[in-house]
Amino acid sequence: MNQSTLETFLEPEFAQDNGHATQVIVSILKDFNVAWTDRNWYLHAQDLVYLDEKLADLLVKRSIARKQEVG
């Protein structure tokens, strides 16, 4: 079992023209572990998480995640 911190659940600050990657919220469709530039991710089916946009796009293309619209 992984221990989570409060920062895990807070909405990340979105970058606005400062060169940082944008984060998007995705719904995870199946269990998956991945090492990414910011950290190792241990994703579980039915999780809702904010991920780097590049990682999110990769997971969507591989049918591991689905982007969620927030509005």
Secondary structure, 3 states (H helix, E strand, C coil): CCCCCHHHHCCCCCCCCCCCCCEEEEEECCCEEEECCCCEEEECCCCEEEEEHHHHHHHHHCCCEEECCCC
